Amino acid sequence: MIAHPTNSRNGGQLCALAGTQHAPEDEQMNDNESKGHGKELKGKGKEMLGKVTGNEKTEAKGEGEQVEGKAQKNVGKAQDALKSDKDR
């Protein structure tokens, strides 16, 4: 499951479609985590569209965007970890 804060602008509708869940409000995402999550959702949509239409190219692009989004989210998580270590 993908966790994200409850202050998302999509009202949770995309989250339910993508099988994601909300994190507690005190766990706010940084910019990279947020943008990465958006890329993952967009990629999931493209992948689903490609599967429905039988378009392998669109499906592959969607899978690629999901990988990019996960990588960007991991960069954000690493930044948060470094920041919290620095704050100690």
PyMOL commands that place a pseudoatom at each C-alpha (Angstrom):
pseudoatom trace, name=CA, resn=MET, resi=1, chain=A, elem=C, hetatm=0, pos=[0.000, 0.000, 0.000]
pseudoatom trace, name=CA, resn=ILE, resi=2, chain=A, elem=C, hetatm=0, pos=[1.079, 3.571, -0.663]
pseudoatom trace, name=CA, resn=ALA, resi=3, chain=A, elem=C, hetatm=0, pos=[0.634, 5.952, 2.244]
pseudoatom trace, name=CA, resn=HIS, resi=4, chain=A, elem=C, hetatm=0, pos=[0.163, 9.698, 1.894]
pseudoatom trace, name=CA, resn=PRO, resi=5, chain=A, elem=C, hetatm=0, pos=[-1.205, 12.544, 4.017]
pseudoatom trace, name=CA, resn=THR, resi=6, chain=A, elem=C, hetatm=0, pos=[-4.906, 13.261, 4.299]
pseudoatom trace, name=CA, resn=ASN, resi=7, chain=A, elem=C, hetatm=0, pos=[-4.572, 16.757, 2.873]
pseudoatom trace, name=CA, resn=SER, resi=8, chain=A, elem=C, hetatm=0, pos=[-4.505, 15.486, -0.728]
pseudoatom trace, name=CA, resn=ARG, resi=9, chain=A, elem=C, hetatm=0, pos=[-6.488, 17.517, -3.213]
pseudoatom trace, name=CA, resn=ASN, resi=10, chain=A, elem=C, hetatm=0, pos=[-8.131, 14.563, -4.936]
pseudoatom trace, name=CA, resn=GLY, resi=11, chain=A, elem=C, hetatm=0, pos=[-10.519, 13.901, -2.079]
pseudoatom trace, name=CA, resn=GLY, resi=12, chain=A, elem=C, hetatm=0, pos=[-9.306, 10.335, -1.762]
pseudoatom trace, name=CA, resn=GLN, resi=13, chain=A, elem=C, hetatm=0, pos=[-11.027, 9.221, -4.973]
pseudoatom trace, name=CA, resn=LEU, resi=14, chain=A, elem=C, hetatm=0, pos=[-7.827, 8.412, -6.856]
pseudoatom trace, name=CA, resn=CYS, resi=15, chain=A, elem=C, hetatm=0, pos=[-6.419, 6.855, -3.726]
pseudoatom trace, name=CA, resn=ALA, resi=16, chain=A, elem=C, hetatm=0, pos=[-9.229, 4.342, -3.529]
pseudoatom trace, name=CA, resn=LEU, resi=17, chain=A, elem=C, hetatm=0, pos=[-8.799, 3.440, -7.210]
pseudoatom trace, name=CA, resn=ALA, resi=18, chain=A, elem=C, hetatm=0, pos=[-5.060, 2.956, -6.841]
pseudoatom trace, name=CA, resn=GLY, resi=19, chain=A, elem=C, hetatm=0, pos=[-5.389, 0.919, -3.656]
pseudoatom trace, name=CA, resn=THR, resi=20, chain=A, elem=C, hetatm=0, pos=[-3.592, 3.476, -1.504]
pseudoatom trace, name=CA, resn=GLN, resi=21, chain=A, elem=C, hetatm=0, pos=[-4.248, 4.462, 2.071]
pseudoatom trace, name=CA, resn=HIS, resi=22, chain=A, elem=C, hetatm=0, pos=[-3.820, 7.649, 4.061]
pseudoatom trace, name=CA, resn=ALA, resi=23, chain=A, elem=C, hetatm=0, pos=[-0.989, 8.163, 6.544]
pseudoatom trace, name=CA, resn=PRO, resi=24, chain=A, elem=C, hetatm=0, pos=[-1.582, 9.908, 9.862]
pseudoatom trace, name=CA, resn=GLU, resi=25, chain=A, elem=C, hetatm=0, pos=[-1.766, 13.681, 9.541]
pseudoatom trace, name=CA, resn=ASP, resi=26, chain=A, elem=C, hetatm=0, pos=[1.519, 14.177, 11.389]
pseudoatom trace, name=CA, resn=GLU, resi=27, chain=A, elem=C, hetatm=0, pos=[3.386, 12.348, 8.601]
pseudoatom trace, name=CA, resn=GLN, resi=28, chain=A, elem=C, hetatm=0, pos=[3.537, 15.045, 5.947]
pseudoatom trace, name=CA, resn=MET, resi=29, chain=A, elem=C, hetatm=0, pos=[5.257, 14.334, 2.629]
pseudoatom trace, name=CA, resn=ASN, resi=30, chain=A, elem=C, hetatm=0, pos=[7.967, 16.541, 1.238]
pseudoatom trace, name=CA, resn=ASP, resi=31, chain=A, elem=C, hetatm=0, pos=[7.861, 17.820, -2.338]
pseudoatom trace, name=CA, resn=ASN, resi=32, chain=A, elem=C, hetatm=0, pos=[9.631, 14.808, -3.872]
pseudoatom trace, name=CA, resn=GLU, resi=33, chain=A, elem=C, hetatm=0, pos=[7.385, 12.334, -2.080]
pseudoatom trace, name=CA, resn=SER, resi=34, chain=A, elem=C, hetatm=0, pos=[4.286, 14.214, -3.182]
pseudoatom trace, name=CA, resn=LYS, resi=35, chain=A, elem=C, hetatm=0, pos=[5.360, 14.541, -6.817]
pseudoatom trace, name=CA, resn=GLY, resi=36, chain=A, elem=C, hetatm=0, pos=[6.491, 10.928, -6.869]
pseudoatom trace, name=CA, resn=HIS, resi=37, chain=A, elem=C, hetatm=0, pos=[3.113, 9.803, -5.580]
pseudoatom trace, name=CA, resn=GLY, resi=38, chain=A, elem=C, hetatm=0, pos=[1.447, 11.825, -8.339]
pseudoatom trace, name=CA, resn=LYS, resi=39, chain=A, elem=C, hetatm=0, pos=[3.625, 10.152, -10.972]
pseudoatom trace, name=CA, resn=GLU, resi=40, chain=A, elem=C, hetatm=0, pos=[2.729, 6.750, -9.566]
pseudoatom trace, name=CA, resn=LEU, resi=41, chain=A, elem=C, hetatm=0, pos=[-0.993, 7.491, -9.770]
pseudoatom trace, name=CA, resn=LYS, resi=42, chain=A, elem=C, hetatm=0, pos=[-0.664, 8.885, -13.289]
pseudoatom trace, name=CA, resn=GLY, resi=43, chain=A, elem=C, hetatm=0, pos=[1.358, 5.834, -14.329]
pseudoatom trace, name=CA, resn=LYS, resi=44, chain=A, elem=C, hetatm=0, pos=[-1.194, 3.460, -12.826]
pseudoatom trace, name=CA, resn=GLY, resi=45, chain=A, elem=C, hetatm=0, pos=[-3.914, 5.218, -14.823]
pseudoatom trace, name=CA, resn=LYS, resi=46, chain=A, elem=C, hetatm=0, pos=[-1.915, 4.911, -18.046]
pseudoatom trace, name=CA, resn=GLU, resi=47, chain=A, elem=C, hetatm=0, pos=[-1.169, 1.279, -17.375]
pseudoatom trace, name=CA, resn=MET, resi=48, chain=A, elem=C, hetatm=0, pos=[-4.860, 0.547, -16.786]
pseudoatom trace, name=CA, resn=LEU, resi=49, chain=A, elem=C, hetatm=0, pos=[-5.829, 2.485, -19.925]
pseudoatom trace, name=CA, resn=GLY, resi=50, chain=A, elem=C, hetatm=0, pos=[-3.270, 0.542, -21.955]
pseudoatom trace, name=CA, resn=LYS, resi=51, chain=A, elem=C, hetatm=0, pos=[-4.603, -2.766, -20.653]
pseudoatom trace, name=CA, resn=VAL, resi=52, chain=A, elem=C, hetatm=0, pos=[-8.223, -1.833, -21.389]
pseudoatom trace, name=CA, resn=THR, resi=53, chain=A, elem=C, hetatm=0, pos=[-7.478, -0.584, -24.904]
pseudoatom trace, name=CA, resn=GLY, resi=54, chain=A, elem=C, hetatm=0, pos=[-4.911, -3.269, -25.696]
pseudoatom trace, name=CA, resn=ASN, resi=55, chain=A, elem=C, hetatm=0, pos=[-2.250, -0.623, -26.289]
pseudoatom trace, name=CA, resn=GLU, resi=56, chain=A, elem=C, hetatm=0, pos=[1.011, -2.170, -25.066]
pseudoatom trace, name=CA, resn=LYS, resi=57, chain=A, elem=C, hetatm=0, pos=[2.972, 1.060, -25.601]
pseudoatom trace, name=CA, resn=THR, resi=58, chain=A, elem=C, hetatm=0, pos=[0.670, 3.050, -23.285]
pseudoatom trace, name=CA, resn=GLU, resi=59, chain=A, elem=C, hetatm=0, pos=[0.726, 0.217, -20.764]
pseudoatom trace, name=CA, resn=ALA, resi=60, chain=A, elem=C, hetatm=0, pos=[4.549, 0.183, -20.784]
pseudoatom trace, name=CA, resn=LYS, resi=61, chain=A, elem=C, hetatm=0, pos=[4.720, 3.978, -20.430]
pseudoatom trace, name=CA, resn=GLY, resi=62, chain=A, elem=C, hetatm=0, pos=[2.446, 3.725, -17.417]
pseudoatom trace, name=CA, resn=GLU, resi=63, chain=A, elem=C, hetatm=0, pos=[4.631, 1.084, -15.824]
pseudoatom trace, name=CA, resn=GLY, resi=64, chain=A, elem=C, hetatm=0, pos=[7.673, 3.288, -16.437]
pseudoatom trace, name=CA, resn=GLU, resi=65, chain=A, elem=C, hetatm=0, pos=[6.014, 6.297, -14.833]
pseudoatom trace, name=CA, resn=GLN, resi=66, chain=A, elem=C, hetatm=0, pos=[5.198, 4.195, -11.794]
pseudoatom trace, name=CA, resn=VAL, resi=67, chain=A, elem=C, hetatm=0, pos=[8.872, 3.243, -11.440]
pseudoatom trace, name=CA, resn=GLU, resi=68, chain=A, elem=C, hetatm=0, pos=[9.886, 6.911, -11.794]
pseudoatom trace, name=CA, resn=GLY, resi=69, chain=A, elem=C, hetatm=0, pos=[7.353, 7.888, -9.163]
pseudoatom trace, name=CA, resn=LYS, resi=70, chain=A, elem=C, hetatm=0, pos=[8.570, 5.247, -6.717]
pseudoatom trace, name=CA, resn=ALA, resi=71, chain=A, elem=C, hetatm=0, pos=[12.164, 6.382, -7.222]
pseudoatom trace, name=CA, resn=GLN, resi=72, chain=A, elem=C, hetatm=0, pos=[11.240, 10.025, -6.647]
pseudoatom trace, name=CA, resn=LYS, resi=73, chain=A, elem=C, hetatm=0, pos=[9.301, 9.085, -3.502]
pseudoatom trace, name=CA, resn=ASN, resi=74, chain=A, elem=C, hetatm=0, pos=[12.332, 7.187, -2.215]
pseudoatom trace, name=CA, resn=VAL, resi=75, chain=A, elem=C, hetatm=0, pos=[14.496, 10.263, -2.770]
pseudoatom trace, name=CA, resn=GLY, resi=76, chain=A, elem=C, hetatm=0, pos=[12.017, 12.248, -0.687]
pseudoatom trace, name=CA, resn=LYS, resi=77, chain=A, elem=C, hetatm=0, pos=[12.022, 9.637, 2.062]
pseudoatom trace, name=CA, resn=ALA, resi=78, chain=A, elem=C, hetatm=0, pos=[15.826, 9.688, 2.118]
pseudoatom trace, name=CA, resn=GLN, resi=79, chain=A, elem=C, hetatm=0, pos=[15.761, 13.482, 2.387]
pseudoatom trace, name=CA, resn=ASP, resi=80, chain=A, elem=C, hetatm=0, pos=[13.351, 13.224, 5.315]
pseudoatom trace, name=CA, resn=ALA, resi=81, chain=A, elem=C, hetatm=0, pos=[15.555, 10.631, 7.014]
pseudoatom trace, name=CA, resn=LEU, resi=82, chain=A, elem=C, hetatm=0, pos=[18.621, 12.835, 6.619]
pseudoatom trace, name=CA, resn=LYS, resi=83, chain=A, elem=C, hetatm=0, pos=[16.718, 15.829, 7.917]
pseudoatom trace, name=CA, resn=SER, resi=84, chain=A, elem=C, hetatm=0, pos=[15.437, 14.000, 10.986]
pseudoatom trace, name=CA, resn=ASP, resi=85, chain=A, elem=C, hetatm=0, pos=[18.946, 12.648, 11.703]
pseudoatom trace, name=CA, resn=LYS, resi=86, chain=A, elem=C, hetatm=0, pos=[20.279, 16.201, 11.410]
pseudoatom trace, name=CA, resn=ASP, resi=87, chain=A, elem=C, hetatm=0, pos=[17.584, 17.504, 13.780]
pseudoatom trace, name=CA, resn=ARG, resi=88, chain=A, elem=C, hetatm=0, pos=[18.600, 15.045, 16.529]
for i in range(1, 88): cmd.bond("trace and resi %d" % i, "trace and resi %d" % (i + 1))
show_as sticks, trace
zoom trace
